[in-house]
């Protein structure tokens, strides 16, 4: 496991390796996808806030002329992670398309021994989001849906720290 993936203290100490500014770029059917994530402690460390901004259909920062995202702008998410009413670590997510979701921390060690996973009941069924370390730099992030045969991955990114 990479030396950069060290847990901190307390109920949310497991989130310590993810704190900071991160970026991923990937090819997609709409062109280059760029996602920037910022995770930071808020409210005296009682919660972690995620701010994510997805920009799609660009070519290394320049929008493609045929991009459907050009008129809609970026897709954004704000999520809060902290202790829920029943004592479980939970998240509450709100997105720029007006949707929201909530879920709880779950075991994702089938992906990696140090994986951090969250599950949520969505209109289409059960989904999970997983973070796990890259042994060299950064982390991987994926979203999966539960099927009769197991988990089906439909998003997979590699994040590296944004240079200061």
C-alpha positions in Angstrom: 0.0 0.0 0.0 1.3 3.5 -0.9 2.9 5.5 2.0 0.5 8.4 1.1 -2.5 6.4 2.2 -2.4 6.8 6.0 -5.5 7.0 8.1 -6.0 9.7 10.7 -7.6 9.6 14.1 -11.2 9.7 15.0 -14.5 8.6 13.4 -13.6 10.2 10.1 -9.9 9.4 10.2 -10.2 6.9 7.4 -10.9 9.9 5.1 -7.5 11.5 5.8 -5.8 10.1 2.6 -8.5 11.7 0.4 -8.3 15.2 1.9 -7.0 17.9 -0.6 -7.5 18.8 -4.2 -7.5 16.1 -6.9 -8.0 15.8 -10.6 -8.7 13.0 -13.1 -8.9 13.1 -16.9 -10.3 10.4 -19.1 -11.6 9.9 -22.6 -15.3 9.5 -22.9 -17.8 9.3 -25.8 -18.3 13.1 -25.4 -14.6 13.8 -25.6 -12.2 14.5 -22.7 -13.7 14.3 -19.3 -12.1 16.2 -16.5 -13.2 15.9 -12.9 -11.8 17.9 -10.0 -12.5 16.9 -6.4 -11.8 18.8 -3.3 -12.3 17.0 0.1 -11.8 19.0 3.3 -12.7 18.8 6.9 -15.4 21.3 7.9 -17.2 22.3 11.2 -14.3 21.6 13.4 -13.5 18.2 11.8 -17.0 16.8 12.5 -17.7 16.4 8.8 -15.8 16.1 5.5 -17.1 18.1 2.5 -16.7 17.0 -1.0 -16.9 19.4 -3.9 -16.7 17.8 -7.4 -16.8 19.6 -10.7 -17.1 17.5 -13.9 -16.3 19.1 -17.3 -17.1 17.0 -20.3 -16.6 17.3 -24.0 -13.4 19.4 -23.9 -10.0 18.8 -25.4 -7.4 19.5 -22.7 -9.4 22.5 -21.4 -10.9 23.8 -24.7 -14.5 22.9 -25.3 -15.3 20.8 -28.3 -17.7 22.5 -30.8 -20.1 19.6 -30.7 -20.2 19.1 -27.0 -23.7 18.9 -25.4 -22.1 20.1 -22.1 -21.2 23.4 -23.8 -24.6 24.9 -23.3 -25.3 23.2 -19.9 -22.0 24.0 -18.3 -20.2 21.7 -15.8 -21.9 19.1 -13.6 -21.3 19.8 -9.9 -21.7 17.9 -6.7 -21.5 18.9 -3.0 -21.5 16.1 -0.5 -21.2 16.0 3.3 -19.8 13.0 5.1 -20.2 12.5 8.8 -22.0 10.6 11.5 -25.6 9.9 10.8 -28.5 9.7 13.3 -27.9 6.0 14.0 -24.1 6.5 14.6 -23.1 5.2 11.1 -20.8 7.2 8.9 -23.1 8.5 6.2 -23.1 10.9 3.2 -25.6 13.4 1.9 -25.0 14.4 -1.8 -26.6 17.3 -3.8 -25.9 17.8 -7.6 -26.4 20.6 -10.1 -29.1 18.7 -11.9 -31.3 19.0 -8.8 -30.8 15.4 -7.6 -29.8 14.2 -4.2 -28.8 11.0 -2.6 -27.7 9.6 0.7 -26.1 6.5 1.9 -23.7 4.9 4.4 -20.2 3.6 4.7 -19.8 0.1 3.5 -17.2 -2.6 3.2 -15.4 -2.5 -0.1 -12.4 -4.7 0.7 -13.3 -6.9 -2.3 -11.7 -4.1 -4.4 -8.6 -3.4 -2.2 -7.7 -4.0 1.4 -7.7 -0.3 2.1 -10.8 0.7 0.0 -13.3 3.2 1.3 -16.8 2.5 0.1 -20.2 4.1 0.4 -23.6 2.6 -0.7 -26.8 4.3 -1.6 -30.3 3.2 -2.6 -30.9 4.9 -5.9 -34.1 4.9 -8.1 -32.4 2.3 -10.4 -31.2 0.1 -7.4 -28.2 -0.2 -5.1 -25.1 1.7 -6.0 -21.7 2.0 -4.4 -18.8 4.5 -4.8 -15.3 3.3 -3.9 -12.0 5.0 -3.3 -8.7 3.0 -3.1 -5.0 3.8 -3.2 -2.8 3.8 -6.2 0.5 2.3 -4.9 2.5 5.0 -6.7 0.4 8.2 -6.6 -3.1 9.3 -5.9 -6.2 7.1 -5.8 -8.7 5.3 -7.9 -12.4 6.1 -7.8 -15.3 4.0 -9.2 -19.1 3.8 -9.2 -20.8 0.5 -9.5 -24.4 -0.8 -9.5 -25.6 -4.0 -7.9 -26.8 -6.7 -10.3 -27.9 -10.3 -9.9 -24.3 -11.3 -10.8 -22.5 -8.9 -8.5 -21.2 -5.4 -8.9 -21.1 -3.8 -12.4 -18.6 -0.9 -12.8 -19.7 2.0 -15.0 -17.3 4.8 -14.0 -13.6 4.4 -13.1 -11.1 7.2 -12.7 -7.6 7.7 -11.5 -7.0 10.9 -9.4 -3.7 12.7 -8.8 -3.1 15.6 -6.5 -3.5 19.0 -8.0 -0.1 20.8 -7.9 -0.1 24.0 -5.7 
